[in-house]
Amino acid sequence: MGPPRREVRFVSSGVKLPRAAADPAPTLLSAALPFAHIGRAIDYAARRVARSLPRLPVARADTTGAAPIALPRRQKDGGGGGGGEERVLISEVAVRGKDGEPLERPELEAAAAAALRACRPNAALTVREVQEDVHRVVESGLFRSCMPVAVDTRDGIRLVFEVEPNQDFNGLVCEGANMLPSKFLEDAFHDRHGKIINIRHLDQVIKSVNGWYQERGLTGLVSYAEILSGGILRLQVSEAEVNNISIRFLDRRTGEPTVGKTQPETILRHLTTKKGQAYNRAQVKRDVETILTMGIMEDVTIIPQPVGDSTKVDLVMNLVERPSGGFSAGGGISSGITNGPLSGLIGSFAYSHRNVFGRNKKLNLSLERGQIDSIFRLNYTDPWIDGDNKRTSRTIMVQNSRTPGTLIHGGDHPDHGPITIGRVTAGIEYSRPFRPKWSGTLGLIFQHAGARDDKGNPIIRDFYNSQLTASGNAYDDTLLAKLESVYTDSGDRSSTMFIFNMEQGLPVLPEWLSFNRVTARLRQGYEIGPARLLLSASGGHVEGNFSPHEAFAIGGTNSVRGYEEGAVGSGRSYAVGSGEVSCRMFGPLEGVVFGDYGSDLSSGPKVPGDPAGARGKPGSGYGYGVGIRVDSPLGPLRLEYAFNDKQARRFHFGVGYRN
């Protein structure tokens, strides 16, 4: 016979192991399991006690072979708790093995004796009291059976508890635990080899296994356990498996089943829960949130339904679709206009379709118009390209815009109106997540841009004789290769965002611009008691031949507050830092104290035409102030009052978070 097995072995749910031959006596397990034998053992012992007391089968001390005789009834229990049960006086109580011999391990005899409470020498006992002590002995977890036997001796009635200890633990076989780490059970049993199997310890292990599944949102539990011959424990784990996933569209008004516009495969490809996987409630909840973020569903619920096999579930996804397209109108604020009674106000009109071809593709057509601003934009986005398993998205963009040139070439003059920058842009971008919390974008963009006067005529120099294009022509043409990487993380006490962007001008034709532009932004938030500290920094540099209106503008609502837009300076390089402390006042209202600093790092004169030097911009400056914020569906509405280092003061209004 080989050495005893001392291992923890996992067998997949698809493998059926032959069950070892069962011992004639029942194997005892935790009463918490429906298949455990503790209850049967105790009931069997109780019936034995009931037959024995108050008329116990008595074996005489001598060996004459006389038949058992009936014991006299000693007294009745007069207490209220006994209900008038008859008592028998016991002169001696002992613990022995199943064969009536002393146990090989004295500690087991001591453990059984310690479990007895009512059964003591010279005690008058009822059937119920003996039965309760049988319960206690079995529930100690060390014994597979316990039988009370009364023996008539010359000194009186001797009550013997014949116990059968559990086997020594020599190994474990666990079936069906596809997700449970093997180390979990190895750690639970690492110090139990060669020791008596303790059902109490096994019960704790079973509870811990069930708890492991529950903590992770998994549907799994120990459904069966038994002790095989040779001291091998066998655990059967049942893990709920996803049998099928079906989609059902519901009418948004009546709630009745209807025909949906979205292709089912478009929904299913977004689910991390797949057929044949373990049913994970937390994972299903995340899938619901993922479908909602697609923007085409108004309501999503996933309902598990059991199938014939109790270890499998069908998932029924109920979907209520949003209207797929429509027109909208609105307004906003442009940061490029800082003067006039309607300073910066713009109106917009747009048409959008959220679910083109039923595949979650997005089409957006918009027109924005302000005092000077005008932007026509056409975007077509495929959030997840067909056939790609990396969740790569594609965006095709065409845009025609006219924006104020005041950020770089601003300045009032009675004989000259404002300068505008006209741009025609077309490009394509591909984006995808490539690591947890990281995403990246690659793109190719063509831009045709130039300056115009207030009558719409192309110009190449402003009033200060600063050049407005890099090529000296009315327009500059640029083909840009774009690379962007974004990191976002939000924790309980802090949040982090980092964006790195690099653009390279490709001189495919001799007159096309060639330059390299690098920018980076970092934002870090901290929770400090009831307050929140937000630190942010940004910077960038351009090397090569670039258009002057593409220089970095410093100053304004999203830069250094207390200054007008672009009033601090414009340069080939820049750095801006900001610190804010905000605190909730009441309801959605927050109070804010802030400070900003920005500099062109002495790079203003290196911009073609030196527009900042011609306008006497300082090149660096700081601002500080206070403000309030109100949460809104568009993001926080910001109203701030700031002072700058020139002792000028200014109101700033913004929508959304600072760039």
C-alpha positions as CSV (number, residue, x, y, z in Angstrom):
1,M,0.0,0.0,0.0
2,G,1.5,3.4,-1.0
3,P,2.1,6.4,1.2
4,P,-1.0,8.4,2.2
5,R,-2.0,11.2,-0.1
6,R,-1.1,14.6,1.4
7,E,-2.2,17.1,-1.1
8,V,-4.9,19.5,-2.3
9,R,-6.1,18.6,-5.7
10,F,-8.5,20.4,-8.0
11,V,-10.6,18.7,-10.6
12,S,-12.5,20.7,-13.2
13,S,-16.3,20.5,-13.1
14,G,-16.3,18.5,-16.3
15,V,-14.3,15.6,-14.8
16,K,-16.2,13.0,-12.7
17,L,-14.0,11.1,-10.3
18,P,-15.1,7.6,-9.1
19,R,-16.4,7.8,-5.6
20,A,-14.5,5.6,-3.1
21,A,-16.5,2.8,-1.4
22,A,-18.4,4.2,1.6
23,D,-17.9,2.9,5.0
24,P,-20.9,1.1,6.6
25,A,-21.2,3.8,9.2
26,P,-22.3,7.2,8.1
27,T,-19.7,9.9,7.5
28,L,-20.3,13.0,9.5
29,L,-20.1,16.5,8.1
30,S,-21.2,19.9,9.0
31,A,-24.9,20.3,9.8
32,A,-24.9,23.4,7.6
33,L,-24.7,21.1,4.5
34,P,-28.0,19.5,3.4
35,F,-26.2,16.3,2.6
36,A,-24.4,16.1,5.9
37,H,-25.0,13.1,8.2
38,I,-24.8,14.8,11.6
39,G,-28.5,15.1,11.8
40,R,-29.0,11.4,10.9
41,A,-26.4,10.3,13.4
42,I,-27.9,12.3,16.2
43,D,-31.4,11.2,15.4
44,Y,-30.2,7.6,15.4
45,A,-28.6,8.1,18.8
46,A,-31.7,9.8,20.1
47,R,-33.9,6.8,19.1
48,R,-31.4,4.5,20.9
49,V,-31.7,6.7,24.0
50,A,-35.4,6.7,23.8
51,R,-35.5,3.0,23.8
52,S,-33.0,2.8,26.7
53,L,-34.4,5.3,29.1
54,P,-36.2,5.0,31.4
55,R,-36.2,1.3,30.5
56,L,-32.6,0.8,29.5
57,P,-31.3,-2.5,28.0
58,V,-28.8,-3.5,30.8
59,A,-25.8,-5.8,30.3
60,R,-24.9,-7.4,33.7
61,A,-21.4,-7.2,34.8
62,D,-21.1,-10.9,35.0
63,T,-21.0,-13.1,31.9
64,T,-23.8,-15.5,32.7
65,G,-25.5,-14.3,29.5
66,A,-28.7,-13.4,31.3
67,A,-31.2,-11.4,29.4
68,P,-31.3,-7.6,30.1
69,I,-33.6,-6.6,32.9
70,A,-35.8,-3.6,33.3
71,L,-34.5,-0.9,35.6
72,P,-36.7,0.6,38.3
73,R,-38.0,4.1,37.7
74,R,-36.2,6.3,40.3
75,Q,-38.1,9.5,40.2
76,K,-40.0,12.0,38.0
77,D,-38.7,15.4,36.9
78,G,-40.9,17.9,38.7
79,G,-39.3,20.9,37.1
80,G,-41.2,23.0,34.6
81,G,-38.6,22.4,31.9
82,G,-38.8,18.6,32.0
83,G,-42.5,18.3,31.3
84,G,-42.7,15.4,33.8
85,E,-40.1,13.2,32.1
86,E,-39.0,10.1,34.1
87,R,-35.4,10.1,35.4
88,V,-32.9,7.4,35.9
89,L,-30.1,7.6,38.5
90,I,-26.7,7.1,36.8
91,S,-23.8,6.0,39.1
92,E,-20.9,6.3,36.5
93,V,-20.3,7.9,33.1
94,A,-17.5,6.8,30.8
95,V,-16.3,7.4,27.2
96,R,-15.1,4.4,25.2
97,G,-14.5,3.5,21.6
98,K,-17.0,1.9,19.3
99,D,-16.0,-1.6,20.4
100,G,-16.2,-0.6,24.1
101,E,-12.5,-0.4,24.6
102,P,-10.6,2.7,25.7
103,L,-9.7,5.1,22.9
104,E,-6.1,5.0,21.6
105,R,-5.8,8.8,22.0
106,P,-6.5,10.0,25.5
107,E,-7.0,13.5,24.2
108,L,-10.1,12.3,22.2
109,E,-11.6,10.7,25.3
110,A,-11.0,14.0,27.2
111,A,-12.6,16.0,24.4
112,A,-15.7,13.8,24.4
113,A,-15.9,14.0,28.2
114,A,-15.6,17.7,28.2
115,A,-18.5,18.0,25.8
116,L,-20.8,16.2,28.4
117,R,-22.8,18.6,30.5
118,A,-25.8,16.8,32.0
119,C,-24.3,13.3,32.2
120,R,-22.4,13.2,35.4
121,P,-21.9,10.5,38.0
122,N,-24.7,10.2,40.6
123,A,-27.0,12.3,38.4
124,A,-30.7,11.5,37.7
125,L,-31.1,11.9,33.9
126,T,-33.9,12.1,31.4
127,V,-33.9,11.0,27.8
128,R,-33.8,14.6,26.6
129,E,-30.7,15.3,28.7
130,V,-28.8,12.3,27.3
131,Q,-29.9,13.2,23.8
132,E,-28.5,16.8,24.3
133,D,-25.2,15.4,25.4
134,V,-25.0,13.2,22.4
135,H,-25.6,16.3,20.3
136,R,-22.7,18.0,22.1
137,V,-20.3,15.2,21.5
138,V,-21.0,14.9,17.8
139,E,-21.0,18.6,17.3
140,S,-17.5,18.9,18.8
141,G,-16.5,17.9,15.3
142,L,-14.1,15.1,16.2
143,F,-16.4,12.1,16.1
144,R,-18.4,10.4,13.3
145,S,-20.8,8.7,15.7
146,C,-21.8,8.6,19.4
147,M,-24.0,5.9,21.0
148,P,-25.1,5.8,24.6
149,V,-25.1,2.3,26.3
150,A,-26.4,1.6,29.8
151,V,-24.7,-1.2,31.8
152,D,-26.0,-2.5,35.1
153,T,-23.2,-3.0,37.5
154,R,-23.1,-3.9,41.2
155,D,-22.5,-0.2,41.9
156,G,-25.4,1.0,39.9
157,I,-26.1,2.0,36.3
158,R,-23.1,2.8,34.3
159,L,-23.7,5.1,31.2
160,V,-21.1,4.5,28.5
161,F,-20.8,6.8,25.4
162,E,-19.3,4.7,22.6
163,V,-17.7,7.1,20.1
164,E,-16.0,6.6,16.8
165,P,-13.5,9.2,15.9
166,N,-13.1,10.7,12.5
167,Q,-10.3,9.6,10.3
168,D,-6.9,11.3,10.1
169,F,-6.7,14.0,7.4
170,N,-4.5,12.8,4.5
171,G,-5.6,14.9,1.5
172,L,-8.3,16.9,-0.3
173,V,-10.0,16.6,-3.6
174,C,-11.9,19.7,-4.8
175,E,-14.1,19.5,-7.9
176,G,-15.8,22.2,-9.9
177,A,-13.8,25.1,-8.4
178,N,-12.7,26.7,-11.7
179,M,-12.2,30.2,-10.2
180,L,-11.2,29.4,-6.6
181,P,-7.4,29.7,-6.3
182,S,-5.8,26.4,-5.2
183,K,-3.7,28.2,-2.7
184,F,-6.8,29.3,-0.8
185,L,-7.5,25.7,0.3
186,E,-3.9,24.8,0.6
187,D,-3.5,27.5,3.2
188,A,-6.7,26.4,5.0
189,F,-5.4,22.8,5.4
190,H,-1.6,23.2,5.5
191,D,-1.4,22.4,9.2
192,R,-4.1,19.6,9.3
193,H,-2.2,16.7,7.7
194,G,-2.1,13.6,10.0
195,K,-4.6,15.1,12.5
196,I,-8.1,14.0,13.2
197,I,-10.5,15.6,10.7
198,N,-12.4,18.3,12.6
199,I,-15.9,18.9,11.2
200,R,-15.9,22.3,12.9
201,H,-12.8,23.3,11.1
202,L,-14.2,21.9,7.8
203,D,-17.4,24.0,8.4
204,Q,-15.3,27.1,8.8
205,V,-13.4,26.3,5.6
206,I,-16.7,25.8,3.7
207,K,-18.0,29.1,5.0
208,S,-14.8,30.9,4.0
209,V,-15.0,29.4,0.5
210,N,-18.6,30.6,0.2
211,G,-17.5,34.0,1.5
212,W,-14.7,34.2,-1.1
213,Y,-17.3,33.9,-3.9
214,Q,-19.7,36.3,-2.3
215,E,-17.1,39.0,-1.7
216,R,-16.2,38.9,-5.4
217,G,-19.8,39.0,-6.7
218,L,-19.5,35.4,-7.9
219,T,-22.3,32.9,-7.6
220,G,-20.6,29.8,-6.2
221,L,-20.7,27.6,-3.0
222,V,-19.7,24.3,-1.6
223,S,-22.6,22.1,-2.6
224,Y,-21.4,18.7,-1.3
225,A,-18.7,17.4,1.0
226,E,-17.8,13.9,2.2
227,I,-14.9,12.0,3.8
228,L,-13.6,9.2,1.7
229,S,-11.7,6.2,2.9
230,G,-8.1,6.8,3.7
231,G,-8.9,10.2,5.3
232,I,-9.4,12.0,1.9
233,L,-11.8,15.0,2.0
234,R,-13.9,15.6,-1.1
235,L,-15.5,19.0,-1.7
236,Q,-17.9,19.6,-4.6
237,V,-18.1,23.3,-5.6
238,S,-21.0,24.5,-7.7
239,E,-20.2,27.6,-9.8
240,A,-23.1,29.2,-11.7
241,E,-22.3,29.2,-15.4
242,V,-23.7,31.5,-18.0
243,N,-25.6,29.3,-20.4
244,N,-27.0,31.9,-22.8
245,I,-27.3,35.6,-23.2
246,S,-30.4,36.9,-25.0
247,I,-31.4,40.5,-25.8
248,R,-35.0,41.8,-25.5
249,F,-35.9,45.4,-26.6
250,L,-38.7,47.1,-24.7
251,D,-40.9,50.0,-25.9
252,R,-39.9,53.1,-24.0
253,R,-43.5,54.1,-23.4
254,T,-45.4,50.9,-22.8
255,G,-42.6,48.6,-21.6
256,E,-43.8,45.9,-24.0
257,P,-41.3,43.8,-26.2
258,T,-40.6,45.5,-29.5
259,V,-38.2,45.4,-32.4
260,G,-35.0,47.2,-31.8
261,K,-32.9,49.3,-34.2
262,T,-29.6,48.2,-32.7
263,Q,-27.8,45.1,-34.0
264,P,-27.6,42.5,-31.3
265,E,-23.9,41.8,-32.0
266,T,-23.2,45.4,-31.4
267,I,-24.4,45.0,-27.8
268,L,-22.9,41.6,-27.2
269,R,-19.4,42.6,-28.2
270,H,-19.3,45.2,-25.4
271,L,-20.1,42.6,-22.8
272,T,-17.3,41.1,-20.8
273,T,-19.7,38.4,-19.6
274,K,-19.6,35.6,-22.1
275,K,-21.3,32.2,-22.6
276,G,-19.6,29.5,-20.6
277,Q,-18.1,31.9,-18.0
278,A,-18.9,31.9,-14.4
279,Y,-21.8,34.1,-13.5
280,N,-20.3,37.2,-11.8
281,R,-22.8,39.7,-10.4
282,A,-20.2,42.5,-10.2
283,Q,-19.1,41.9,-13.7
284,V,-22.7,42.0,-14.9
285,K,-23.2,45.3,-13.2
286,R,-20.2,46.7,-15.0
287,D,-21.6,45.4,-18.3
288,V,-24.8,47.3,-17.6
289,E,-22.8,50.5,-17.0
290,T,-20.8,49.9,-20.2
291,I,-23.9,49.6,-22.3
292,L,-25.3,52.8,-20.8
293,T,-22.1,54.7,-21.7
294,M,-22.6,53.8,-25.4
295,G,-25.1,56.6,-25.3
296,I,-27.8,54.7,-27.3
297,M,-29.8,53.2,-24.4
298,E,-32.1,54.8,-22.0
299,D,-32.4,51.9,-19.6
300,V,-30.5,48.6,-19.3
301,T,-31.3,45.6,-17.0
302,I,-29.9,42.1,-17.0
303,I,-32.0,39.4,-15.3
304,P,-30.6,36.0,-14.5
305,Q,-32.9,33.0,-15.0
306,P,-32.1,29.5,-13.9
307,V,-32.2,26.7,-16.5
308,G,-32.8,23.0,-16.0
309,D,-29.2,22.5,-14.8
310,S,-29.1,24.3,-11.5
311,T,-25.5,25.3,-12.0
312,K,-26.3,27.3,-15.1
313,V,-28.2,30.6,-15.7
314,D,-29.6,32.3,-18.7
315,L,-29.1,36.1,-18.8
316,V,-31.9,38.2,-20.4
317,M,-30.9,41.7,-21.2
318,N,-33.8,44.2,-21.4
319,L,-33.0,47.3,-23.4
320,V,-34.9,50.5,-23.8
321,E,-33.4,52.5,-26.8
322,R,-33.1,56.3,-26.8
323,P,-34.2,58.2,-29.9
324,S,-31.4,57.7,-32.3
325,G,-31.2,61.2,-33.9
326,G,-32.5,64.7,-33.8
327,F,-31.8,68.4,-34.0
328,S,-30.7,70.6,-31.2
329,A,-29.9,74.3,-30.6
330,G,-28.0,76.0,-27.8
331,G,-25.5,78.7,-26.9
332,G,-22.1,79.1,-25.3
333,I,-19.2,81.4,-24.7
334,S,-16.1,82.0,-26.8
335,S,-12.9,82.8,-24.9
336,G,-11.5,84.7,-27.9
337,I,-13.7,87.8,-27.6
338,T,-13.3,90.0,-24.5
339,N,-15.0,93.2,-25.4
340,G,-18.5,94.4,-26.4
341,P,-22.0,94.1,-24.8
342,L,-22.4,90.5,-26.1
343,S,-18.8,89.6,-25.3
344,G,-18.1,86.0,-26.4
345,L,-21.7,84.8,-26.8
346,I,-22.3,82.3,-29.6
347,G,-25.3,80.3,-30.8
348,S,-25.3,76.8,-32.1
349,F,-27.4,74.4,-34.2
350,A,-26.7,70.7,-34.6
351,Y,-28.0,67.5,-36.0
352,S,-26.8,64.2,-34.5
353,H,-27.4,60.5,-35.0
354,R,-26.2,58.3,-32.2
355,N,-26.8,54.9,-33.8
356,V,-26.0,54.9,-37.6
357,F,-26.8,51.5,-39.2
358,G,-27.7,50.2,-35.8
359,R,-24.0,49.8,-35.0
360,N,-23.5,52.6,-32.5
361,K,-21.7,54.8,-35.1
362,K,-22.0,58.5,-34.4
363,L,-22.7,61.2,-37.0
364,N,-22.6,64.9,-35.8
365,L,-23.2,68.0,-38.0
366,S,-23.0,71.3,-36.2
367,L,-22.9,75.0,-36.9
368,E,-21.8,77.7,-34.4
369,R,-22.0,81.4,-34.9
370,G,-21.0,84.3,-32.8
371,Q,-20.0,88.0,-33.2
372,I,-16.9,86.9,-35.1
373,D,-16.7,83.1,-34.5
374,S,-18.2,80.7,-36.9
375,I,-17.5,76.9,-37.0
376,F,-19.0,74.3,-39.3
377,R,-18.1,70.8,-38.2
378,L,-18.8,67.3,-39.5
379,N,-17.8,64.3,-37.4
380,Y,-18.3,60.6,-38.1
381,T,-17.1,58.3,-35.3
382,D,-17.0,54.5,-35.1
383,P,-16.5,53.8,-31.4
384,W,-15.4,50.3,-32.0
385,I,-14.2,49.3,-35.5
386,D,-15.7,46.0,-36.8
387,G,-13.3,43.1,-36.6
388,D,-11.0,44.7,-34.1
389,N,-10.5,43.1,-30.7
390,K,-8.6,46.1,-29.1
391,R,-11.6,48.4,-28.9
392,T,-10.1,50.8,-31.5
393,S,-12.2,53.7,-32.5
394,R,-12.1,55.8,-35.6
395,T,-13.1,59.4,-36.2
396,I,-13.3,61.2,-39.5
397,M,-13.5,65.0,-39.2
398,V,-14.1,67.9,-41.6
399,Q,-14.2,71.5,-40.2
400,N,-14.4,75.0,-41.5
401,S,-13.9,77.7,-38.9
402,R,-13.3,81.4,-38.4
403,T,-12.1,82.4,-34.9
404,P,-10.8,85.7,-33.4
405,G,-7.1,86.3,-33.7
406,T,-7.1,88.4,-30.5
407,L,-5.2,85.8,-28.5
408,I,-2.0,86.4,-30.4
409,H,-2.7,89.5,-32.6
410,G,-5.2,91.4,-30.4
411,G,-5.0,95.1,-29.8
412,D,-7.5,97.9,-30.3
413,H,-6.8,100.5,-33.0
414,P,-9.4,102.9,-34.4
415,D,-8.4,102.4,-38.0
416,H,-8.2,98.6,-37.9
417,G,-10.8,96.1,-37.1
418,P,-10.2,92.7,-35.5
419,I,-8.3,90.0,-37.2
420,T,-9.8,86.6,-37.7
421,I,-8.1,83.2,-38.4
422,G,-9.8,81.0,-41.0
423,R,-9.1,77.3,-41.0
424,V,-10.2,74.5,-43.2
425,T,-9.3,71.2,-41.5
426,A,-9.8,67.5,-42.4
427,G,-8.4,64.5,-40.7
428,I,-8.7,61.0,-39.4
429,E,-7.9,59.7,-35.9
430,Y,-7.6,56.3,-34.3
431,S,-7.9,55.8,-30.5
432,R,-7.8,52.8,-28.2
433,P,-7.1,51.9,-24.6
434,F,-3.7,50.2,-24.4
435,R,-3.3,49.8,-20.7
436,P,-5.6,50.1,-17.6
437,K,-6.3,53.9,-17.2
438,W,-4.2,54.7,-20.3
439,S,-5.5,55.5,-23.8
440,G,-3.8,56.6,-26.9
441,T,-4.6,58.4,-30.2
442,L,-2.9,58.5,-33.6
443,G,-4.1,60.8,-36.3
444,L,-3.3,62.5,-39.6
445,I,-4.7,66.0,-40.1
446,F,-4.5,68.5,-42.9
447,Q,-5.0,72.2,-42.2
448,H,-5.3,75.2,-44.6
449,A,-5.1,78.4,-42.4
450,G,-4.7,82.1,-42.8
451,A,-5.6,85.5,-41.5
452,R,-8.4,87.9,-42.7
453,D,-9.3,91.5,-41.9
454,D,-12.7,92.6,-40.7
455,K,-14.0,92.6,-44.4
456,G,-12.9,89.0,-44.9
457,N,-9.9,89.8,-47.1
458,P,-6.7,87.7,-46.7
459,I,-3.8,89.6,-45.0
460,I,-0.2,88.6,-44.3
461,R,0.7,91.4,-41.7
462,D,-1.1,93.0,-38.9
463,F,-1.2,96.7,-37.9
464,Y,2.1,96.3,-36.0
465,N,3.7,94.9,-39.2
466,S,4.0,91.4,-37.5
467,Q,3.7,88.6,-40.0
468,L,0.6,86.5,-39.8
469,T,1.8,83.4,-41.8
470,A,5.0,81.5,-41.7
471,S,5.3,80.9,-45.4
472,G,4.7,84.6,-46.4
473,N,1.7,83.5,-48.4
474,A,-1.9,84.3,-47.7
475,Y,-2.4,80.8,-46.2
476,D,-0.2,78.2,-44.6
477,D,-0.7,74.5,-45.4
478,T,0.2,71.9,-42.9
479,L,-0.1,68.1,-42.7
480,L,0.1,67.0,-39.1
481,A,0.9,63.6,-37.7
482,K,-0.6,63.5,-34.2
483,L,0.2,61.3,-31.2
484,E,-1.6,61.7,-27.9
485,S,-1.6,59.6,-24.7
486,V,-4.0,60.1,-21.8
487,Y,-3.9,58.8,-18.2
488,T,-6.8,59.1,-15.9
489,D,-7.2,57.8,-12.4
490,S,-9.8,58.5,-9.7
491,G,-9.5,57.2,-6.2
492,D,-11.3,57.8,-2.9
493,R,-9.0,60.5,-1.7
494,S,-7.4,61.8,-4.9
495,S,-7.6,62.0,-8.7
496,T,-5.0,62.3,-11.4
497,M,-5.0,63.2,-15.0
498,F,-2.0,63.4,-17.4
499,I,-2.1,64.2,-21.1
500,F,0.8,64.2,-23.4
501,N,0.5,65.4,-27.0
502,M,3.0,65.6,-29.9
503,E,2.3,66.9,-33.4
504,Q,4.8,66.8,-36.3
505,G,4.4,68.8,-39.4
506,L,5.1,66.7,-42.5
507,P,6.6,68.7,-45.4
508,V,5.2,66.5,-48.1
509,L,5.3,69.5,-50.5
510,P,8.1,72.1,-50.2
511,E,5.7,74.9,-49.2
512,W,4.1,72.9,-46.4
513,L,5.2,73.7,-42.9
514,S,7.6,71.5,-40.9
515,F,7.6,71.8,-37.1
516,N,7.3,69.7,-34.0
517,R,5.0,70.7,-31.1
518,V,4.9,69.0,-27.7
519,T,2.5,69.8,-24.9
520,A,1.8,68.2,-21.5
521,R,-0.8,68.7,-18.9
522,L,-1.0,67.3,-15.3
523,R,-3.8,67.6,-12.8
524,Q,-3.8,66.2,-9.3
525,G,-6.5,66.4,-6.7
526,Y,-6.4,65.7,-3.0
527,E,-9.2,65.4,-0.4
528,I,-8.1,67.2,2.8
529,G,-10.9,66.9,5.4
530,P,-14.0,68.7,4.0
531,A,-11.8,70.6,1.5
532,R,-10.3,69.6,-1.8
533,L,-6.9,70.7,-3.1
534,L,-6.4,70.8,-6.8
535,L,-3.0,71.3,-8.4
536,S,-2.4,71.6,-12.1
537,A,0.5,72.3,-14.4
538,S,0.9,72.6,-18.2
539,G,3.7,73.3,-20.6
540,G,4.8,73.1,-24.2
541,H,7.3,73.9,-26.8
542,V,7.4,74.3,-30.6
543,E,10.5,73.8,-32.7
544,G,10.5,74.6,-36.4
545,N,8.7,76.8,-38.9
546,F,5.1,77.4,-37.6
547,S,2.3,79.9,-38.1
548,P,2.4,82.8,-35.6
549,H,-1.2,82.3,-34.6
550,E,-0.3,78.8,-33.5
551,A,1.9,80.2,-30.7
552,F,1.1,79.4,-27.1
553,A,-1.2,82.1,-25.6
554,I,-0.9,82.8,-21.9
555,G,-3.6,84.5,-19.7
556,G,-7.3,84.2,-19.3
557,T,-10.0,82.0,-17.8
558,N,-8.3,78.7,-18.4
559,S,-4.7,80.0,-18.0
560,V,-3.7,82.9,-15.6
561,R,-6.9,84.5,-14.2
562,G,-6.9,88.2,-13.6
563,Y,-5.6,88.8,-17.2
564,E,-7.5,89.0,-20.4
565,E,-7.2,86.1,-22.8
566,G,-3.6,85.9,-24.1
567,A,-2.6,89.2,-22.3
568,V,0.3,87.7,-20.4
569,G,2.2,86.7,-23.5
570,S,2.6,84.3,-26.5
571,G,5.6,82.2,-27.2
572,R,7.3,79.1,-28.6
573,S,7.4,77.7,-25.1
574,Y,5.2,78.2,-22.0
575,A,4.5,77.0,-18.5
576,V,1.4,77.6,-16.4
577,G,0.8,76.4,-12.8
578,S,-2.3,76.7,-10.7
579,G,-3.5,75.8,-7.2
580,E,-7.1,75.8,-5.9
581,V,-8.8,75.0,-2.6
582,S,-12.5,74.4,-2.8
583,C,-15.0,73.6,-0.1
584,R,-18.7,72.7,-0.3
585,M,-20.9,75.5,1.0
586,F,-24.4,74.2,0.7
587,G,-26.3,72.1,-1.8
588,P,-24.4,72.2,-5.2
589,L,-22.6,75.4,-4.4
590,E,-18.8,75.4,-3.8
591,G,-16.5,78.2,-2.7
592,V,-13.0,78.4,-4.3
593,V,-9.7,80.2,-3.5
594,F,-7.1,80.1,-6.2
595,G,-3.8,81.3,-7.5
596,D,-2.2,81.0,-11.0
597,Y,1.2,81.7,-12.6
598,G,2.3,81.6,-16.2
599,S,5.3,82.4,-18.3
600,D,6.4,82.3,-21.9
601,L,9.9,81.2,-20.7
602,S,11.4,84.2,-22.6
603,S,10.4,82.6,-25.9
604,G,8.0,85.5,-27.0
605,P,10.6,87.1,-29.4
606,K,11.2,83.8,-31.1
607,V,7.7,83.7,-32.5
608,P,7.7,84.9,-36.1
609,G,7.0,88.6,-36.1
610,D,7.2,88.8,-32.2
611,P,3.5,89.7,-31.8
612,A,3.8,89.7,-28.0
613,G,6.7,92.1,-28.0
614,A,5.0,94.5,-30.4
615,R,2.0,94.7,-28.0
616,G,4.1,95.1,-24.9
617,K,3.0,91.9,-23.2
618,P,5.0,91.2,-20.0
619,G,5.7,87.5,-20.8
620,S,5.0,86.3,-17.3
621,G,2.5,87.1,-14.6
622,Y,0.3,85.8,-11.8
623,G,-3.2,86.1,-10.5
624,Y,-5.3,85.2,-7.5
625,G,-8.8,85.4,-6.3
626,V,-12.0,83.8,-5.1
627,G,-15.0,82.2,-6.9
628,I,-18.1,80.1,-6.7
629,R,-19.1,77.0,-8.6
630,V,-22.4,75.3,-9.2
631,D,-22.8,71.8,-10.5
632,S,-24.8,71.5,-13.7
633,P,-25.5,68.9,-16.4
634,L,-22.9,70.7,-18.6
635,G,-20.3,70.5,-15.8
636,P,-19.4,73.1,-13.1
637,L,-20.5,76.7,-13.8
638,R,-17.6,78.9,-12.7
639,L,-17.8,82.5,-11.6
640,E,-14.5,83.9,-10.4
641,Y,-13.2,87.3,-9.4
642,A,-9.4,87.7,-9.8
643,F,-6.6,90.2,-9.2
644,N,-3.3,90.1,-11.2
645,D,0.2,91.3,-10.3
646,K,-0.6,94.7,-12.0
647,Q,-3.4,95.2,-9.5
648,A,-6.0,94.9,-12.2
649,R,-9.2,93.0,-11.4
650,R,-11.4,91.0,-13.6
651,F,-14.4,88.7,-13.5
652,H,-14.2,85.3,-15.3
653,F,-17.0,83.0,-16.2
654,G,-16.5,79.5,-17.5
655,V,-18.3,76.2,-18.1
656,G,-16.7,72.9,-17.3
657,Y,-13.3,72.1,-15.7
658,R,-10.2,74.2,-16.6
659,N,-8.0,72.8,-19.3
